[in-house]
Each structure stands twice: as C-alpha cells, then as structure tokens.
C-alpha cells in the first residue's frame, strides 16, 4: 500500500505561496511555471491554451499573483456561460434604462478590474459583433457602458484562455484575426494530464486530503495497483475529471485505504495526436455519461462542465454528439 505523506510538492516555500493550488513537479508543469514567472511582472496580455479541465484559471491567477497587481482585483468572466445578448453588459456595464430590465446602473467587469487583472475564460466564444469592442478596449483601454456616450478608461491587465484553435477560427472568419494577434502576445500552453502523469500521485493525495477534511473521513493510503491504474488511464477530462473521480472514491471508501470505483470504459483510448476539438468532444461525452445524459438542471452535464445549458447543446450539435450515436458506437 502506498501511504499519503506530507504535502511536499517539490517547490520551495516562496514558490508555494505564489503558486498555491498548482500541484505537481513534473518537467512539463515546471516549464509552464517558468513562463508564468517570466511574463507575470511585464503587464503583457497572456493567452492560456489548453484542453478543458487542465487548470487554466489557476495559471491565470498565478500570472496575477507574481505581477505588481497582486493584491488588487482579480476578476473573472466565463464568456461561454453568459448569453450573447448580455455579454456586452457584463463586460462594459450599462446605464439605467439602457435595455429592458436595466432598472439600475451597473458597472462591468472591466471597471471592476481597474488596477488589477481581468481573466476572460472561453474567449473563443465571444460573438463576432462584440469582438471589435473588445479589441478597442485591449488596444486603447477605452469603452462605454451600454446606454452611455461617455468614454471611460481602465487600467486592466488581460489574461484570456481557450480550449479552441483561435487561429483556425480566425482563418474561417469565425474570430477576428486582429483580436487573435492582440490576445496572442504571450501564449502559455498547458499540458494535458496524460502529458504529466508523474503528477497524478501528488494530485490524488491532494484531492483525497481535501475531500477527507470536508467529509470528516480518514484515508491513509492507496494500493500500488490502484495508483498504477490511475496513472495508466488517459483522463480525457484532465485534472477536473481526476478530482471528481477521487471525490467519488472517497465517498465510497469505508476503511482507511482508498477504494476506487471502476474507471470509465465507454470512451475510446486517448491518442496523443488528438486535437483540441477531440478533447472537448470526449470531455462532453464523459460528462454526459456520468450524468446519465441529463443535460440541464442542477445535476446535469451542463452544470458539471460549468456551461449554460444552451451552450452545451450548441457544442453537442457542433461536435455531432447524441445519445443514440454514442450507444450505437460503444454497443458490445
């Protein structure tokens, strides 16, 4: 049996404070953190690239934490989770009466982030008609609230993230090429979990400790065979999938040795040459299988993925995902 020891993640105390919650000491992860150290103090725009579930928000926070803006606001916005008709108001704010339902004045995320960092997650989902305004605020720092003609200025550092191929979208005229260039000043590509398997034992230990503290349980170790099975699995949903799986394991464990439920077997084995589009498709399939193909609601796949129901439905249509196709493909 492998025991869970003290939490030593291979970094010194100063690094641990700056990169809290970023767990692992694999070469792939260390390379990412070195890039964070380089770009953090510069105030340049950062574009974090990676599959769903790889921890893009944690890297964005790390960029903020090593910058001179640390201690000032870190504001985040998931561009895919806001209906397109409301996204402009979320970004730039609105005046009273600007549209139906605007009963009070409201500041947007850019104003809220003044002096700090604005993290724009799922930047590839920003509608084309709003991208020109986003480009203006990135270049000039100027914007107007909805319903106002008064130009405001903001001192905001932008960190954006996506699991999409923005260059490919730009080539298809689905994303503005000039906005892509403005965002792509300093790209940081996050490795998928299958590319940093040596970090899995550390992540497992962290998630077990976290779940045990929340559930008032005591789990001291895991069998060597169980850990090897975790390291062999491809984890198409990356760290988020591992976290959810370990939480389920902790719930099911009655003794002091972690007992693993069966690993998912319906999805095909991951191939190293798979595209980001394949990664998103497999992750959506995984969430749907775990939720028994319930899309909406508190316990549906959309909530599990952190998406609006309409956004997930759109992604399913785009990737050709349906329950009938999945069942026919994996029937035995």
C-alpha positions, 0 to 999 in steps of 0.5 A, a space after each residue: 500500500 502506498 501511504 499519503 505523506 506530507 504535502 511536499 510538492 517539490 517547490 520551495 516555500 516562496 514558490 508555494 505561496 505564489 503558486 498555491 493550488 498548482 500541484 505537481 513537479 513534473 518537467 512539463 508543469 515546471 516549464 509552464 511555471 517558468 513562463 508564468 514567472 517570466 511574463 507575470 511582472 511585464 503587464 503583457 496580455 497572456 493567452 492560456 491554451 489548453 484542453 478543458 479541465 487542465 487548470 487554466 484559471 489557476 495559471 491565470 491567477 498565478 500570472 496575477 499573483 507574481 505581477 505588481 497587481 497582486 493584491 488588487 482585483 482579480 476578476 473573472 468572466 466565463 464568456 461561454 456561460 453568459 448569453 450573447 445578448 448580455 455579454 456586452 453588459 457584463 463586460 462594459 456595464 450599462 446605464 439605467 434604462 439602457 435595455 429592458 430590465 436595466 432598472 439600475 446602473 451597473 458597472 462591468 467587469 472591466 471597471 471592476 478590474 481597474 488596477 488589477 487583472 481581468 481573466 476572460 475564460 472561453 474567449 473563443 466564444 465571444 460573438 463576432 459583433 462584440 469582438 471589435 469592442 473588445 479589441 478597442 478596449 485591449 488596444 486603447 483601454 477605452 469603452 462605454 457602458 451600454 446606454 452611455 456616450 461617455 468614454 471611460 478608461 481602465 487600467 486592466 491587465 488581460 489574461 484570456 484562455 481557450 480550449 479552441 484553435 483561435 487561429 483556425 477560427 480566425 482563418 474561417 472568419 469565425 474570430 477576428 484575426 486582429 483580436 487573435 494577434 492582440 490576445 496572442 502576445 504571450 501564449 502559455 500552453 498547458 499540458 494535458 494530464 496524460 502529458 504529466 502523469 508523474 503528477 497524478 500521485 501528488 494530485 490524488 493525495 491532494 484531492 483525497 486530503 481535501 475531500 477527507 477534511 470536508 467529509 470528516 473521513 480518514 484515508 491513509 493510503 492507496 494500493 500500488 495497483 490502484 495508483 498504477 491504474 490511475 496513472 495508466 488511464 488517459 483522463 480525457 477530462 484532465 485534472 477536473 475529471 481526476 478530482 471528481 473521480 477521487 471525490 467519488 472514491 472517497 465517498 465510497 471508501 469505508 476503511 482507511 485505504 482508498 477504494 476506487 470505483 471502476 474507471 470509465 470504459 465507454 470512451 475510446 483510448 486517448 491518442 496523443 495526436 488528438 486535437 483540441 476539438 477531440 478533447 472537448 468532444 470526449 470531455 462532453 461525452 464523459 460528462 454526459 455519461 456520468 450524468 446519465 445524459 441529463 443535460 440541464 438542471 442542477 445535476 446535469 452535464 451542463 452544470 458539471 462542465 460549468 456551461 449554460 445549458 444552451 451552450 452545451 447543446 450548441 457544442 453537442 450539435 457542433 461536435 455531432 454528439 447524441 445519445 443514440 450515436 454514442 450507444 450505437 458506437 460503444 454497443 458490445 
